[in-house]
Amino acid sequence: MASKKNILLFAILALLVANAYGKGKKKHQPVVAYDNRSIIINGTRQLLFSGSIHYPRSTPEMWPELIRKAKEGGLNLIQTYVFWNIHEPVQGQYNFEGNNDLVKFIKMIWEQGLWVTLRVGPYIEAEWNMGGFPYWLREVQNITFRSHNEPFMFHMKKYTEMVINLMKKEKLFADQGGPIIMAQIENEYNNVQAAYREAGKHYVKWAADMAVGLYSGIPWVMCKQKDAPQTVISTCNGRQCGDTFPGPNGPNKPSLWTENWTAQYRVFGDSPSQRPAEDLAFSVARFFTRNGTLNNYYMYHGGTNFGRTSSSFVTTRYYDEAPLDEFGLKREPKFGHLRDLHRALRLSKKPLLWGTQNVQKLSKDLEITTYEKPGTKICVAFLTNNNTKEPGTIQFRGVDYYMPPKSISILPDCKTVVYNTQRVVAQHSSRNFVASKKAKIHKWEMYKENIPTFNDLGVKSKSPKELYRLTRDTSDYAWYSTRINMEKQDLPMRADILPVLQIASLGHGLMAFVNGEYIGFEHGSNIEKSLVFKKPVNLKPGVNDISLLALTVGFPNSGAYMERRFAGPRAISLEGLMSGNLDITKNHWSQEIGVNGEKTELYTEEGSKKVKWVPSNGKPSAVTWYKAYFNAPEGNDPVAIRMTSMAKGMIWINGNNIGRYWVSYLSPLGKPTQEEYHIPRSFLKAKRNLVVVFEETGGVPEKIEVVIVNRDTICSVISEFHPPHIKTWERKDNMFRAIVDPVKSAQLSCSDNKVIANVDFVSFGDVEGACGAFSPGKCDSPKARKLVEKMCMGKNTCTVPFEREVLVDAGNDSCPDVAKTLAIQVSCAHPK
């Protein structure tokens, strides 16, 4: 007979188990654990398909639709950083409102049934100003960022505790019934750890212990941290973690991929950055063949770096090549191809999570990976061809499978190919920027900044002050001015010879004025931020005023010792004088933060009334403000402003800073890195929207235009080697089966209740080009076009079967021996 003590102990244990896993019986109340195979939520193993969406890079009005599309794309987890510098811009003063409303964002995710990974940081990198650190942290006495440094650790813990307490208060952690199933402390610290030596090792352990000590109800991770303490999980970041990740920091931890880069962020001066959907899909499938069970797309939606939030030289548009582009539109085929991949992996969920792995290497490039539960029909096979140029054939269980170059085929029943990473069944799309008919901008007015001289500026010093410390991240701009007396005999006597003003600056850009005359502009780059300005100048006998407008393009976001970075003019001289070169670095300088238009808030309705505007003269003018009005564009599609006639500066819409523009900085292809700049619909009124532009070096505002953004050009490209659509199959009651007769087909679907208004292109043969730029090959079929028009015109969706007898007239196949491709391009529009 059991003792009372044992009965009591058993009752307590039962109560604890009920508390931990009984919650799982209620909707939306997971409890999280893990082992060497997967994350376990509510006692159930999970395959986690995650995407990064950063709340301050969009607006609260956009969040629900972004989350809905992420769920439609097959995601069940959203990952976001927490951005210290927007939440505590001034020490002790917190801001969680508007775009910064982290709690609202997380609750919206939970309302749609998705989980959350919270990357607390507090260092986040993220191509974000100062890597997320607020500027005031830099001014803390004796501080060293990201090191075992008492001042830094004090503030890091205080901030982390504030975030954790906020999440606890709102009951957002999984063990409280909320959506947050994981959190991250620090970020890619291995990249800089060696610079801090022993202090780096101690810091890593301290950071992990601190985080787990503050909250232990969910797992904590450290990404790219080889020596991560056992209290956290080390994860992978990169493009090919299926081949590069050595595994987590312990035998009882799952393989997690926290950043799978969907393309590459861009800096001003860059050419386009692309990553094909096929390569991205291959990398994910590869990771899952190697025991991976969580993949996070960085980014799933990149969004917009509003205002001055981007780090050094990073464009205002962020990760536009993600499955959801900057405007939140589906970038096809990336969105659809990954959605289909997630479905294929879900069809394989049971064998992946419960089966035994077996890897069979057939050759250098060909291999078979199976997960199979002995004695059952639960089996999945991944057939892999690693050769990037040549196709191959894999014989598996008596059947030959054709393998395109660098591809993986997924067979959820170890028989049927439902997905191949190289064969895109999803539709394609092409983005269009269309000039708005309603949002015409008229009557530009201008206001020129006064060029200050030595006596106009308040901060005096012998030499120019360092730019970061001078601005304290309150403005991109700072004026420097000095005054110098020249004797007539000091100046060149020949009319064709002028003195030269030379300025060595640590970055990022610099404009020079002599006696109020604009001399020129010079800038650095993301790779080499320093610059040398060297321009001829007109000096006169007597007093000469030399004024400089130095500027930053975001603060650095990465590397060791970020608190010790510097910018601005450091050595200034006049060359070519009759008396030789003259160093004026220590000639006594005056300085001032910002430009007058910022201080008077010319970009607001009230502020714009404080100065006298005059009609724009249509000529480029440096340091000039422009303003105009426009009505809201027609429809509900996203909105942007095209700035190709300008050079460099900032844009405000109804007082909202939508970011830096820089169209004069051309890529090696001879084009601006970014031409259009996102205006969220929530920033607009029905009529009289105020647009204000501060142009730094000179542009023509009359050619600025408001455009509507759509992806109404959609396409489908299907070959004889493509599998039927993934929606053809399902797994039910442990049985894998076809829902409908598996038939290959081209499927097209317009968004936002639009219909197919025009068939732009149809080819059934050897088509060339891509969506938006197709061209027919040497053989084709006129019948195919007639069929597409009949089946698709006026419809929101349509399906065109891939059948030769339907697409080609009997006896009229001009190239019967050629493998056929069906390519269709249509245009969508609202029904009339």
N, C-alpha and C positions, 0 to 999 in steps of 0.2 A: 504494500500500500504506500502511495506516494506521500511524502511528508508535506506539511502545510507550507514549509519554506520553498520546496520545489514547485508546488502548485502556484505559489505567488510569483516565483521567478518565471514560470511558464506563461502566466497571465500577462506579466509585464512585457515579455518578449513578443507575445502575440499582439499586444496593443501597439508596440513599436512597429511591427511589420504592417499591421493594418493602417497605421498612420502614414507609413512610407509609400505603400503600394495601393492602399485602398482609395487614395485620392485619385488614382488613375481611372477609377470607375466613373468619376465625374468628368464632365466635359472640360477640356482646357486646363487640367491640373496635373502636369507631368512631374515626375521625380527622376532625377538624372543620375546614372552610374555609367561605368564603362569597364571593358576588359580588353584583351588583346585583339578582339575582332571588331568591336563597334561601340558607339555610344548607345546606351540603353535608356529608354524613356518609358516610364510606367511599366517597367519590367519587360518591355518589348524592344528587341534590337531594331535599329533604324538605319536605312540608307539616307544620308542627308545631302540634299542638293541645295546649295546655298548661293546667295548673291549679295555683293556689297552695294548698298544704296545709302548715301550719306545725306542725312536730313538737311544740313545747311546748304547743300548744293542744289536744292530744289525748293519748292514752297509748300506750305501745309495744304494748299489747294490741290497740288499735284500728287501728294503722298498716296491717297487712296487708290488712284488709278495706277500709279507705279507698282504698288503692292499687288493690286489685282492682276496686272500683267505678269508680274513675277510668278505669282501662283499659277496663272495660265501656262507659263513657260515650264512648269513642272517643279518649281522650287518649293521647299517646305521650311526654309530657314533664311532669314535676312541678317546680314552682318553689317554693323556700323561702328565707326570710331566714335569716341566722345571727344569733343573739341574744346580743350581747356581755354584757349584764348578767346573764344566767343562767349564762354560761360562765366569767366572771371576776368574781363578785360582790365578791370581796376581791382587791385588786391582787396579782397573782402567784399566786393560788390558782385553779385551773381545775376546772370541773365539767362532765363530759360523761356523766353517768349518768342512768338512769331516763328521764323525759320529755326530758331534755337530751341524749340519746345521738344526736347528729347522724350519726355514722358508721353506726350501726345502721339509722337511718332511710333513709339513702342506699342502703345495701346491700339493704334490703328493696325499695326501688324498682327497683333493678337486677335483683333476683331475678325480678321480674315483667316484665322486658323493657322498662322505660320509661327515658327519659333524665332528666337533672336540670339545672336552671338554679340556680346557687348565688348568692344575693344577699348578698354578704359585708358590704355596708354600708360601714363599720360603723354609720353612721347609717341606720336603717331606717324611722322613723316608725311605720307599722303599728299605730297606736293602742295602742302598747306603752309601758310606763313609761319615761320619758325618751328615747323614740325608740330604745331599745336601749342607750343609754350607761349604764355602771355609775355609781353615785353617787360613788364615790371619784374618778372623773375630774374631777368638778366642783370638787374640793378641790385639784387640782394648781395650784401657784402660777403666776400670770400666764397661765392658760390661756384661750383663746377657742375655743369649739367651731366646727368646720367653717369654718376660716379658715386663711390662710397664716400659721400661728402655730406656732412651733417646739415648745412643749410638746405641743400637740394633735397635730401631725404625727408627733412621736416616738412617742406612745402609739398613734395610729392605725396607723402602719406596723408597730409591734411586734405589735399584735393581728392585723392582716391577715396578717402573715407566719406567725404561730402557726397560723391557720386553714389557710392554704395548705400549710404543712408537714405538718399533720395529714392533709389530703386526699392529699398526695403519698405520705406514709408508708403510707396504706391503699390506694394505687394506685386512686384514685377518679376521676381526671381521664380524659377520653376518650382522650387520646393515650397513656395508661398501660393502656388496656383497661377503663377504668371508665365510669360513666354521665354524668359531669358534662361537658356539651357547651358550656356558657357560664357566665360569672360576671359579677356586677355590682359595680361600685364606686360609692360614694356613692348618693344617692337624691333625685331631684326637686330638685336644688340650685338650679335656676333660680328657684324660688319665693322664695329668700332671698338670692340672690347679690348683688343690688343693694345690700343693707345693708352688705356687706363691701367694696364698691368694688373697688379694684385688688387688694386681698388676696384677694378672691373669685376673680378671674380667674386669679391665680397658683395658688391652691389647686386649682382644677379641673384645670389642666394637671399640677400635681404629683401629684394623686390618680391620674389616668390613667396617668402615667408610672410611678408607684410600683407600681400593680397589675400592669401589663404586665411591668415589670421583675422582679417576684416570680414571675410565671408567664406564659409566652407560648404555651403549648401549646394553648390554646383561645381563642375570641374573648371580649373583655370588652365590656360595654355600660354606658352611662349613660342613665337614663331621664329624659325631659323636660329634656334639656340641649342647648339650641340651639347653644351654642358648644363642644360636646364636641370634644376633641382628636381628630386623625385616627387615633390608636392604638386608639380605642374606637368603638363604634357607638352613635349616639344613637337612642333608642326612644321610643315614645308611651305615655302613660298617659291614661286618660279613658274616656268613654262612647261617643264617636262618632269614633274615630280615622280611620275611612274618609273622613271629611269635614274633620277638623280637623288632621290630621298633615301638615306641609309636606314630609315625607320625611326620610330619614336625613342625616347630616352628610358626604355624599360620594356621588359617582355610582357607586361600585363597592360600595355597601353595601345590604343588603336592608332592606325595611320590616318592622319588628318591633313588635308591640304587647305590652308587658310587663305592663300592668294594664288589663284590661277589667272594670270594676266591675260585679259581678253584682247588686248592690243598693247599699246604703249602710250603713256601720256605724252603730250607734245609741248614743246617750248617754242616761243616765237623764233622764227627762222628755220623751223623744221619742215621737212617734206612730210607728206601724209604717212601715218603709221597704220599698218594693217596687219591683221592676223586672220587667215581664212577660217571659216567655220569648220572646214574639214580637219585642219590641224588642231584646233581647239577640242573638237570631238574626239580625235585620236588620243590626245593627251589625257582626257578624262577616262575614256574606256581603258587606256593603259594602266592608269592608277588603280582602277577597280579590279583589274586582273592581278594586281600586285598587293592585294589585301586592303586597298583603300576603301573607306566607307563614307567619307565626307569630302566633298569638293566644293570650294567656294570660288565663284567667279569675281575677280577684282578687275574691273568693276562690272556689275550687271547693269547699272545705270550710273554713268559718271556725273552728268549734270553740268552745272555752271558755277564757276568761281566768281560769285558776285563781289562787287566792291573791290577791296584790296586784299582778298583772302588768299590768293594763290602765292606760292613760293617763287623764288627767283626765276624770272623769265618764263614761267609756266603760263600757257594760254588761258584765256577765260573759259573756253570750252574744254571740258575734262572728259577723257576717255569716251570720246564720241563714237568709237568703233565698238562699244559694248553692245550686247543684245538689245538693250533699249538705248537709243541714241540720246544726245543731249536734251532733246525736246520731249523725250519719253515715248517716241515712236518706235515700233518694232523694226529693228534692223534685220531684214531678211536677206539671206537665209540663215543667218547666225541664230536668231531667236528660235526659228522653227526647227532647225537641225538639232539644236541642243534640247529643245522640248521633246523631240522624238527620241533622242538618246536617253533622256531621263525615263521615258516610258519603257524603252527596251530594257533598261537596268532594273526598273521596278518589276517587269515581267520575270526578271531573274533573281528577285529578292530572296526567295527562300533558299535556293542553292547557294547563293553568294554568302548568306549569313549563317547557314547551318551546314553547308556541304564541306567536304574535304578537298583542299586544293591539290591539283596535280599539273605539273608543267612538263610538256614534252617538246624538246628542242629538235626540230626536224633538220634545220640547216642554220647557216649564219643569220638568215633573215626571217625564216618561217618558224612559227611555233604554235602550239596548241595549249591553252590553259583551260582546265575544267574545274568546276566545283560540283561535287556530286555526293549525294547521301546514299551510301551503300544499301542495297536492298529495296530501294524506292525508285520512282521515276523522276525524282527531284534532281535535275542536272542542268547546268548551263555550260556552254563552251564559248570561248573567245579565240577565234582564229586570227593570227596576227601575221602581217607582212611588213617587216621593218625596212624593206628596200624602198628608198625614196624615188627610184626611177623606173624599176621594172616590176610588172605584175607577176603573180605566181599562182600556183595551184596547190591546194592542200587536200590530201586525201584523209578523210576523217570518218571512221566507222563505215567504210565501204562506199563513201560518196566523195566525188571530187568537187571541191569548192574553188571557184575563181576568185582570186584576191587582187584587187587593184593595188598600185604602189602605195606604200605607207598607209595601210588601212587595217582596221579591225572589224571583223564580222561577229555579230552577237547572235547566238543560237540558244534561246531560253529553254529549249527542250533537248538540246544537243543534236538537233536534226534540222531545224528550220531557221534560215537566215532571215531575221526580221529587221536587221539594221546593219549597214556598213558605213563606217565613218567617212569614207571617201565618196559615197553615193548620196547626194542630197536630194531627198524626196520633197522636202519643204519648199514652199514658194519663195521667190526672190522679190526684191523691191529696189526701187531707185528713188532717191530723195529729190524733191523739187522745191525750189524757192521761187514763189510766184509773186510779182509785184501786186500789192493790194490796190483795189479800185477805190475803196473808201478812205484809206489811210494815206492820203496825199499830204505831203508836208509843203506848206507854202510860207512865204515871207520870213525867211531867216533874218534874224537880227544879230548884231555882234557887239562885243565889248572887249576892248583890248586891255590886258593887264599893264599897269605902269611898270616900267623897268626901274627898280630902286637903285639908289646910289648909296655910298658909304654912310651918309648921315641919316638915311631913311630907315636903316635896320638897327635893331636894338642890341643884339648880342655882339659884344666886341671881344676880339682876341688878336694876339700877334700873328698867329697862323690860322688857316681855316680849320674849324672844328670837324671832328670825325662825324660822318653823315648819319650813321645809325643812332649814335648817342644824341645827336642834335635833334633829329625828328622824333625819336622815341616811338617810332611806328605810328605816329598820328597823321602823317601825310607822306606821300611819295616825294614831296618837293621841299627844297630848302634853297634860299637865296644866299649867295656870298658876294660881297662887294668890297673893292679897295679903290683907292684914289692915288694917282701918281702924277707928279709934275715932270713935264718933258721940256727940255730946252730945244731951240730950233736946231742947234748943232748936233743934238742927239739923234735926229731923225735922218733917214736916207735922203740924199739930195736928188737922186734920180727918180723921175715919176714912175718908172716901171718897176721900182723896187719898194716893197713894203715890209715893215717889221712883221714878225710872226709871233702869235700868242701860242705857247705850248703849255699844256696842262696834263700832267700825269695823274690819273684818278684810279682809285680802287673799285670804281663802278658806282652805279650800273650804266648811267647815261649822264650827259652834260651838255648844256647849251651856254653859249657865250654871247655877251653883248658888250660893245665898246662905245661909250658915249651915246647909249640908247639904241645903237644900231645892231641888229641881229647879225651875228658873224657865222654861226653854224651850230651843228649838232653832231655828237659822236656818242657811240654806245659800245658796251661790251657784249658778251654772249653768255649763255648758260655755262659753257665750258670755260671761257676766259672772261671773267667779269670785269677785270681791269681794262683800262683804255688809255690811249694817248690822243688828246685833242691837239691839232696843229693846223692853224688857219692864219692867213695874212690879215692884218688889221690896219685900219686908218687911225693913226695917232696924230694929235695936233700939238703945237707948242702950247705949253701951259698945263692946266688941269685936265686929266683924262680919267674917266670913270670906267672901271672894268667890273662888270657884274656877271655872275655865273648862276645859272639855275641847275643845281645838281639834283639828280633824281634816282630813286630806287625802283625796281620792278619786282617787288616782293622780297622778303627776307629769306636767307638760306633755310633749308628744311632737313638737312642731313649732314652726316659726318661727325667726327669727334670735336669736342670743345667748341660747340656752336656759340657759346657765350663770348668767344674771343674773335668774332668775325668783324671786319671793318669795311667801310665804303667811303666814297667821296674824294674830293681833290686833296692831293698830298704834296705835289711839287708844281709850282707855276713859275714860268719865266717868259721874258720877252727876248726874242732872238732877232739878229740882224740890225741892231742899233749901231750907230756910228761909233759908240763907245764900247761896243761888244755886247755880249749877252747879259741880261739883267735878271737875277733871281728875285722875284717879288713874293715868294712864299711867306716870308716873315715881314711883309710890308704893312702889317696891321689890317685886319679884315673885320667887317661887320657881317652878321648873319641873321636870318629869320626863318622860322619854320613855315612851310606852306606858301600858297599864293593867296592873294586878297579875295579872289572869288570863292575860295573854300571857306574863309573866315566869315564872309557875309552871306554864305549859303545861297549863291546865285542860282543853284540848281533847284531851289524850291520856289514856290509861287510868291511867298512873302519876300524871300531874299532877292529874287530877281527884280523887285521894285526899288531896290536900294541904289541902283546905278542907272545911268542913262545909256540905253541901247540905241544903236543906229542901224539902218538897213545894211545887210551884208553887201560888200562890194564885189563879191565873186572872185576875189584874189586871195591866194594863200597868205596867211598871216600867222606869225609865231605867237605863242602864249595868248591865245584869243579864245574868248567864250562865245558860243553861238546858242541861240534859243529859237524855238519855233513850236507850233502846235499841230496836232493831227487828231483825227477821229479814230475810234477803235476800228480795226479791220473787220471785214465781213466774216461770218461763219464762226466756227469754234476751233479751227486748226491752230496749232502753235504759231507764234509770231516772232519775227526777228527784225533787226535793222541792219541794212547792208551799208558798210562804211568804206567802200573801195576808193572813194574820192578823197578820203582824208589820209592822215599820216599816223599820228600817235596821240593818245590821250585817254580820256574817260568819258563815259556816257551816263546820264541820269534820265530816268523816266518818272515823271511826277514825284521827284525827290528821291527815288530809289536808284542807287548806284548799281548798274548792271555789269560793271567791270571795266577793265582796261582793254582798249583796242590798240592794235599796232599793225597796220596794213602796209606801212612803208618798209618793214623788215621782210625782205623776200627770201624764200627758201631757195635752195640750189636749182629748183625747177623754174625759178623766175616768178613765182606767185606768192601772195601773202599766205602765211600759215592759217590764218582765220580771217574770213571776210564778213560773215554774218554773226550777229550777237543777239542772244536770246532775250526777248522781252516776255516774261511770264504774263499770261492773260490777267492774273489777279492784280497786276500793277496798273491796269488800264481802266479808264472810265469810258462811258459811251462817247463823250465828246470832249474836245479841247484837252488833249493829253500833252503835257509840257515835256518836250525833249530838250535837254541841255547838253552840250558837248564842250568839253575843254580840250582844245587842240593845242598841242605843245609846239610843233614845228612848222605847221602850215598845211591847210587843205581847203577843199572847195565844198562847203556843206550843201550847196544847191543840188548835188547829185546823190545825196543820201536818200535812201528809200526804205520804206517799211514793206516787208515781205511776209507772205503766209507760207508756212512750211507743211508739206505733206509727203506721204509715201503712196501716192495714188497710182504710181506706175508699178504694176506687179507682174511677175513672170513665173513660169514654170518650165523647168528643163528636165526631161526624163529620157533616159536611154534604155536600150534593150537589157542592160545589165543592172538596172535599178530594181530593188525589191519593191513589193507592194507597200502601201502606206502602213505605218506602225499601228494605226488604229484598227487594222484588220484583225489583230489578235488580242486575246486576254488570257489571264490565268485565274481560274475559278475552282475552288475546292481542290487545290493542289493539282489541277489539270490545266495544261496549256492547250489552247484550241483557237481555231479561227472563228471569228464572229460572223464574217461574211466570206463569200468566195474571194480568195486572194487574187486580185487583178491589178496590174500596174496601171496607173492613171496619173494624169496631170490635174492637180487640184488648185483652184484659185479662189481667194476669198478677199473681198473688200472690207475695210474697217469702217467703223462709225456709221453703219447703216447705209453706206454708199453702194452703188451698183456699178456693174461693168458698162461703161458708156461707149467704149470704143475698143475694137480689136486692132492693136497697132502692128503686130507682127505675128506670123505663124510660119513655121517651117517644120517639115518632116523629112529629114535627110541628114546632111552633114553640116549643120549650122555652125557659125562662128560668132565670137564676141560674147558679151554678157548683158544682163538685164539693163535696159536703157540704151544699149549700143549693139544690138544684134545685127548681123548681116547674113544673108543666105549663102549656103555653100554651093557646091556644083550640082547637087541633086535635091529635088524638092517635090512636093505634091500639092497642087492647087486645091484638091479635095479637102485637105486638112483645114485650110482656112475657112471654107464654107461650113464645115462641121463645127468648128470652134464658135463661129458667129451664131450658128443656130442654137448651140447648147449654152452659150454664156451671155449673150447680149441682154442687158436689162436685169441681170440677176446679181444677187449679193454674193453667191458662191456658185461654183460650177465644177463638174468633174468630167474630164475628157479621157476616155479609155485609151490605153496604148495598145491598139490592135491594128496590124497592118491592113487587114481586109476592110477595116472601117475608115482608115485614114488614106488609103491609096486605092484608086480605081483598078479593078481587076485587069491585068494585062498592061497597065500603063506605068508600072514602076520603072522609072528611068535608071535606077541603080539598085537592082534587087540584091546584089551581093554586098552592098554597103550596110554596115551596122547603123541603124536609124536612131536619131535623136529627135524628140518632139520638143520644140521650143515655142512658147507662147508668151506674148507680151500684150497686156491690156491696160486701159486707163479706167480708173474708178472716179465716180462723181456722184453728187447727190441727185436723186431722181427729180426730173423736171415736172 
